[in-house]
Amino acid sequence: MVNSPPAKSDAIVVLGGDPNSRAFEAAKLYHAGWAPRILVMSPKLRATDSLGITISQAELTRRILLSNAVPEAAIQIRGTELTSTFSEALIAQAWLRETGGDSLLIPTGPFHSRRVRWVFRRTLGPTTRLTVTSIHPETCDQWWQHEESLIDFANEIIKFAYYLAKY
């Protein structure tokens, strides 16, 4: 697990997946003054999103942020149909180049945090200040005794091995 304390950044990045924790944490970090804007990654639409039965993760994240008093002007939805942490890192890299920024703050789950840091560091290079902070790091305590944590841990081992081989 990677769990760095928050640091002043150009933007908070809300990765796709798990908007029910990442969006709320991003709102808290925004209100604490850690960054002036929030980049919301736009993952691939689900079939129910395309049918209009459900809303996209990016739209759900935007609505959560708005309901937590984050101003619309501070929210930027980036990318389309993103399918991986690597594609999200490329979008963040493009944003940094567009804006001249040099720092990002990424709140994510504890099991996901090491792979996120590795992918973003590899993509952004050493000159970008990157802070990855874990949401609810206590879920790592005795993870093997909780089904959800066990599944998250196993998934991350497989994903990290895949990322090491592919990227």
Residue pairs with C-beta under 8 A, 6 or more apart in sequence:
1 110
1 111
1 113
1 114
1 134
1 137
1 140
2 113
2 114
2 116
2 117
2 132
2 134
3 110
3 113
3 132
3 133
3 134
3 137
4 131
4 132
4 133
5 131
5 133
6 29
6 32
6 34
6 105
6 131
6 133
7 34
7 103
7 105
7 129
7 131
8 33
8 34
8 35
8 103
9 34
9 35
9 103
9 104
9 105
9 129
9 131
10 35
10 36
10 37
10 96
10 99
10 101
10 102
10 103
10 104
11 35
11 36
11 37
11 38
11 39
11 76
11 95
11 101
11 104
11 105
12 26
12 29
12 30
12 34
12 35
12 37
12 38
12 39
12 104
12 105
12 106
12 107
13 38
13 39
13 41
13 88
13 92
13 104
13 105
13 106
14 22
14 23
14 26
14 38
14 39
14 40
14 41
14 61
14 107
15 22
15 41
15 85
15 88
15 106
15 108
15 116
16 41
16 42
16 43
16 57
16 58
16 82
16 88
17 43
17 57
18 109
19 57
19 60
19 61
19 64
20 64
21 109
21 135
21 136
22 61
22 107
22 108
22 135
23 40
23 60
23 61
23 64
23 65
23 68
24 64
24 68
25 107
25 135
26 38
26 61
26 65
26 70
26 107
27 38
27 64
27 65
27 68
27 69
27 70
28 68
29 35
29 105
29 107
29 133
30 38
30 65
30 70
30 74
31 68
31 69
31 70
34 105
35 105
36 74
37 74
37 75
37 76
38 65
38 70
38 74
38 75
38 76
39 76
39 78
39 91
39 92
39 95
39 104
40 58
40 61
40 62
40 65
40 75
40 76
40 77
40 78
41 58
41 78
41 79
41 82
41 88
41 91
42 56
42 57
42 58
42 77
42 78
42 79
42 80
42 81
42 82
43 56
43 57
43 58
43 81
43 82
43 83
44 81
44 82
44 83
45 56
45 81
46 54
46 56
48 54
49 55
49 56
55 63
58 77
62 75
62 77
65 75
66 72
66 75
76 95
78 91
78 92
78 95
79 87
79 88
79 91
82 88
82 91
85 112
85 115
85 116
85 119
85 120
85 163
86 119
86 123
86 163
86 166
86 167
89 119
89 120
89 122
89 123
89 124
90 123
92 104
92 120
92 123
92 124
93 123
93 124
95 101
96 102
96 104
96 124
96 128
102 127
102 128
102 129
103 128
103 129
103 130
103 131
104 120
104 124
104 128
104 129
104 130
104 131
105 131
105 133
106 116
106 120
106 130
106 131
106 132
106 133
107 133
107 134
107 135
108 116
108 132
108 133
108 134
108 135
109 134
109 135
109 136
109 139
109 152
110 134
110 135
110 136
110 137
110 139
110 140
111 140
111 143
111 149
111 152
111 153
111 155
111 156
112 152
112 156
113 132
113 133
113 134
114 156
114 160
115 156
115 159
115 160
115 163
116 132
117 130
117 132
118 160
118 163
119 163
119 167
120 128
120 130
120 132
121 130
122 167
124 130
139 146
139 149
140 149
143 149
143 150
143 152
143 153
144 150
144 153
